[in-house]
Amino acid sequence: MVGLAKLGVPSELVARAEDDIFGLVFDSELRSLGISTRGLVPHGDLGSGTGRCLVLVSEDAQRTMLTYLGASAEIGNQEMKGLLDSIPAISYVEGYLLDCPAMFDNLMALAVSALEMEKKVILSLSDPNLVERHHSKIMRLLRSGVSTVIGNQDEATRLSGIYDPRESAKWLADLGVDGSITLGPQGALSFEDDEVVEIPSLAEAVVDTTGAGDQYAAGFIAGKYFGLELEASTRLGLLCAKEVVSHFGARPETDLGPIVRELVDIHLR
């Protein structure tokens, strides 16, 4: 969400938090960045607390995440009602939501309605083990209206059963979806209809890989929002990933707005 906001994409978060210090700080920080928190439903009586994550970063820049989902694991009909009543041009859905019991039916309703309204639902595959746990549900979503998939090579392999990311991309395209597969140090591969674009990684000094996938997704989605071509959207995703791995922390520190404007100007020429 922060990545999208810093790229100039108007955004709203649909989530669940509690009315505790973590929830209040989270809400305040997002609003300070221009992100609408109208869809962030606070609860004061769940007893589970607002979710949080402790990230351990090793000397080789790899990270281990110790996550407590808290109230976010209980997201359901109340949070989704506003979204389903007014579906935006692009909805970005974390695959982790499939672990929440009440969410699959809501996501199916979102996918079907978005398809009817010619709007986009972008699904993040989130985690290889999650793809295995919810393979049949993901396939139903892909066949019901999800337009775009974003995931890494391991996640794409678990979904398609194919190791080669290019063949995984073809398999997904045959299902009628477009998307992007990140390839770690090798960059990213994106596909749409019969077009396939592969761009090497742009990262130089890697300090912390936390947030690399999220910021790549932010750049790629921003490209779609601004109407960029597939190659430019992929490049924007890689530029965002390059920025976030150059320092500690999962949020971008550099103003990426000029890069977006340059890519948009090139696209409009």
C-alpha positions as CSV (number, residue, x, y, z in Angstrom):
1,M,0.0,0.0,0.0
2,V,2.8,2.4,0.9
3,G,4.6,1.6,-2.4
4,L,1.4,2.4,-4.4
5,A,0.8,5.6,-2.5
6,K,4.4,6.8,-3.1
7,L,3.9,6.0,-6.8
8,G,0.9,8.3,-7.0
9,V,-1.8,5.6,-7.1
10,P,-4.8,6.5,-5.0
11,S,-5.4,3.6,-2.7
12,E,-7.6,2.2,0.1
13,L,-6.8,-0.6,2.5
14,V,-9.5,-3.2,3.3
15,A,-8.3,-5.0,6.5
16,R,-9.1,-5.6,10.2
17,A,-7.2,-4.2,13.2
18,E,-8.0,-3.7,16.8
19,D,-8.5,-0.5,18.7
20,D,-5.1,-0.8,20.4
21,I,-1.8,1.1,20.1
22,F,-0.6,-0.9,17.1
23,G,-3.9,-0.4,15.3
24,L,-4.0,3.3,16.0
25,V,-0.4,3.9,14.9
26,F,-1.0,1.8,11.7
27,D,-4.1,3.7,10.8
28,S,-2.4,7.1,11.5
29,E,0.7,6.3,9.4
30,L,-1.3,5.1,6.4
31,R,-3.5,8.2,6.5
32,S,-0.4,10.4,6.7
33,L,0.8,8.9,3.4
34,G,-2.5,9.6,1.7
35,I,-3.9,6.0,1.9
36,S,-7.6,5.8,2.7
37,T,-8.3,3.7,5.8
38,R,-12.0,3.8,5.4
39,G,-11.8,0.0,4.8
40,L,-9.7,-0.6,7.9
41,V,-12.4,-1.7,10.4
42,P,-11.1,-1.4,14.0
43,H,-12.5,-3.7,16.7
44,G,-12.0,-3.3,20.4
45,D,-13.4,-6.5,21.6
46,L,-11.7,-9.4,19.8
47,G,-9.0,-10.0,22.3
48,S,-6.5,-10.9,19.6
49,G,-4.8,-7.6,19.1
50,T,-3.6,-5.9,15.9
51,G,-1.3,-8.1,13.8
52,R,2.4,-7.5,13.7
53,C,5.6,-8.9,12.3
54,L,9.2,-9.1,13.5
55,V,11.7,-9.4,10.7
56,L,15.2,-10.8,11.3
57,V,17.7,-9.9,8.5
58,S,20.9,-12.0,8.1
59,E,24.3,-10.8,6.8
60,D,23.5,-12.1,3.3
61,A,20.4,-9.8,3.2
62,Q,17.9,-12.7,3.6
63,R,15.0,-12.3,6.0
64,T,13.1,-14.5,8.4
65,M,9.6,-13.2,9.3
66,L,8.0,-13.9,12.7
67,T,4.3,-13.0,12.1
68,Y,1.4,-12.7,14.4
69,L,-1.8,-12.2,12.3
70,G,-4.0,-11.2,15.2
71,A,-7.2,-9.5,14.2
72,S,-6.3,-9.5,10.5
73,A,-6.9,-13.3,10.4
74,E,-10.6,-12.6,11.3
75,I,-11.3,-10.4,8.3
76,G,-14.7,-11.2,6.8
77,N,-18.1,-9.9,5.6
78,Q,-18.0,-6.7,7.5
79,E,-14.8,-5.5,5.9
80,M,-15.7,-6.7,2.4
81,K,-19.1,-5.2,2.2
82,G,-17.9,-1.7,1.2
83,L,-15.6,-3.2,-1.4
84,L,-18.3,-5.3,-2.9
85,D,-20.7,-2.4,-2.9
86,S,-18.3,-0.2,-4.9
87,I,-15.7,-2.2,-6.7
88,P,-12.6,-0.1,-7.8
89,A,-10.9,-0.2,-11.1
90,I,-8.1,-2.5,-9.6
91,S,-8.4,-4.7,-6.5
92,Y,-5.2,-6.2,-5.3
93,V,-5.8,-9.4,-3.2
94,E,-3.2,-11.1,-1.0
95,G,-3.4,-14.8,-1.3
96,Y,-2.9,-15.1,2.5
97,L,-6.6,-14.1,2.7
98,L,-7.5,-17.6,1.7
99,D,-6.4,-18.8,5.1
100,C,-9.2,-16.7,6.6
101,P,-12.3,-18.9,6.8
102,A,-14.9,-16.2,5.7
103,M,-12.9,-14.9,2.8
104,F,-13.1,-17.3,-0.1
105,D,-16.8,-16.7,-0.8
106,N,-16.2,-12.9,-0.6
107,L,-13.2,-13.2,-3.0
108,M,-15.3,-15.3,-5.4
109,A,-18.0,-12.6,-5.3
110,L,-15.4,-9.9,-6.0
111,A,-13.9,-11.8,-8.9
112,V,-17.3,-12.5,-10.6
113,S,-18.5,-9.0,-10.1
114,A,-15.3,-7.4,-11.3
115,L,-15.4,-9.6,-14.5
116,E,-18.9,-8.5,-15.2
117,M,-17.9,-4.8,-14.7
118,E,-14.7,-5.2,-16.8
119,K,-12.5,-4.3,-13.8
120,K,-9.3,-6.0,-12.7
121,V,-8.7,-8.3,-9.7
122,I,-4.9,-8.9,-9.2
123,L,-4.1,-11.9,-7.0
124,S,-0.8,-12.3,-5.2
125,L,0.2,-15.9,-4.7
126,S,1.9,-14.9,-1.4
127,D,3.7,-18.2,-0.5
128,P,4.4,-21.6,-2.1
129,N,2.9,-23.5,0.8
130,L,-0.2,-21.4,0.7
131,V,-0.5,-22.2,-3.0
132,E,-0.4,-25.9,-2.1
133,R,-2.9,-25.5,0.7
134,H,-5.5,-23.6,-1.4
135,H,-4.7,-24.8,-5.0
136,S,-8.3,-25.7,-5.8
137,K,-9.6,-22.4,-4.5
138,I,-7.0,-20.4,-6.4
139,M,-7.9,-22.3,-9.6
140,R,-11.6,-21.4,-9.1
141,L,-10.7,-17.8,-8.6
142,L,-8.6,-17.8,-11.8
143,R,-11.5,-19.3,-13.7
144,S,-14.1,-16.9,-12.2
145,G,-12.7,-13.4,-12.9
146,V,-9.2,-12.9,-11.5
147,S,-7.5,-11.1,-14.3
148,T,-3.9,-11.0,-13.1
149,V,-1.5,-13.1,-11.0
150,I,1.7,-12.0,-9.4
151,G,4.1,-14.5,-7.7
152,N,7.6,-15.7,-7.5
153,Q,9.0,-18.7,-9.4
154,D,8.4,-21.2,-6.6
155,E,4.8,-20.1,-6.2
156,A,4.2,-20.3,-10.0
157,T,5.7,-23.8,-10.0
158,R,3.4,-25.0,-7.2
159,L,0.4,-23.6,-9.0
160,S,1.2,-24.8,-12.5
161,G,3.2,-27.9,-11.7
162,I,5.8,-26.6,-14.2
163,Y,9.4,-25.6,-13.2
164,D,10.2,-23.4,-16.2
165,P,8.7,-20.0,-15.5
166,R,8.2,-19.4,-19.2
167,E,6.1,-22.5,-19.5
168,S,4.3,-21.5,-16.3
169,A,3.5,-18.2,-17.9
170,K,2.2,-19.9,-21.0
171,W,0.1,-22.2,-18.8
172,L,-1.4,-19.2,-17.0
173,A,-2.0,-17.3,-20.2
174,D,-4.0,-20.3,-21.5
175,L,-6.3,-19.9,-18.5
176,G,-7.0,-16.4,-19.7
177,V,-5.0,-14.4,-17.1
178,D,-2.0,-12.2,-17.4
179,G,0.6,-11.5,-14.8
180,S,4.2,-11.4,-13.7
181,I,6.6,-14.0,-12.2
182,T,9.6,-12.7,-10.2
183,L,12.8,-14.6,-10.6
184,G,14.9,-13.3,-7.7
185,P,18.4,-12.2,-8.7
186,Q,17.4,-13.0,-12.4
187,G,14.8,-10.3,-12.5
188,A,11.2,-10.8,-13.7
189,L,9.1,-12.3,-16.4
190,S,5.7,-10.8,-17.4
191,F,3.1,-12.0,-19.8
192,E,-0.1,-10.8,-21.4
193,D,-2.0,-12.4,-24.2
194,D,0.8,-13.6,-26.6
195,E,3.4,-11.1,-25.3
196,V,6.2,-12.2,-22.9
197,V,8.7,-9.8,-21.5
198,E,11.8,-10.8,-19.4
199,I,14.0,-8.2,-17.8
200,P,17.1,-8.9,-15.7
201,S,17.3,-7.6,-12.1
202,L,18.2,-4.0,-11.7
203,A,19.3,-4.4,-8.1
204,E,22.9,-3.4,-7.2
205,A,23.8,-3.4,-3.5
206,V,21.4,-5.6,-1.7
207,V,21.1,-4.9,2.1
208,D,17.7,-6.3,3.0
209,T,15.3,-8.3,0.8
210,T,12.3,-7.6,3.0
211,G,9.6,-6.1,0.9
212,A,11.2,-6.8,-2.5
213,G,8.2,-8.7,-3.7
214,D,5.7,-6.3,-2.3
215,Q,7.4,-3.3,-3.9
216,Y,7.8,-5.1,-7.2
217,A,4.0,-5.7,-7.1
218,A,3.4,-2.0,-6.3
219,G,5.4,-0.9,-9.3
220,F,3.8,-3.5,-11.7
221,I,0.3,-2.5,-10.5
222,A,1.1,1.2,-10.8
223,G,2.1,0.5,-14.4
224,K,-1.2,-1.0,-15.1
225,Y,-3.0,1.8,-13.3
226,F,-1.2,4.4,-15.5
227,G,-1.8,2.4,-18.7
228,L,1.9,1.6,-19.3
229,E,2.9,-1.2,-21.7
230,L,3.9,-4.6,-20.2
231,E,7.7,-3.9,-20.5
232,A,7.4,-0.5,-18.8
233,S,5.3,-2.0,-16.0
234,T,7.8,-4.7,-15.4
235,R,10.7,-2.3,-15.4
236,L,8.8,-0.1,-12.9
237,G,8.3,-3.1,-10.6
238,L,12.0,-3.9,-10.8
239,L,13.0,-0.3,-10.1
240,C,10.8,-0.3,-7.0
241,A,12.3,-3.6,-5.8
242,K,15.8,-2.2,-6.4
243,E,15.1,0.8,-4.2
244,V,13.7,-1.2,-1.3
245,V,16.5,-3.8,-1.1
246,S,19.1,-1.1,-1.0
247,H,18.3,-0.3,2.7
248,F,16.8,-1.9,5.8
249,G,13.0,-1.9,6.0
250,A,10.1,-2.8,3.7
251,R,9.0,0.7,2.8
252,P,10.5,2.8,0.0
253,E,12.6,5.7,1.2
254,T,13.2,7.4,-2.2
255,D,10.6,9.4,-4.1
256,L,9.8,7.3,-7.1
257,G,7.4,9.8,-8.6
258,P,9.8,11.2,-11.2
259,I,10.5,7.6,-12.5
260,V,6.7,7.0,-12.9
261,R,6.3,10.4,-14.7
262,E,9.2,9.6,-17.0
263,L,7.8,6.2,-18.0
264,V,4.3,7.7,-18.5
265,D,5.7,10.4,-20.7
266,I,7.6,7.9,-22.8
267,H,4.4,5.8,-23.1
268,L,2.4,8.8,-24.3
269,R,4.8,9.9,-26.9
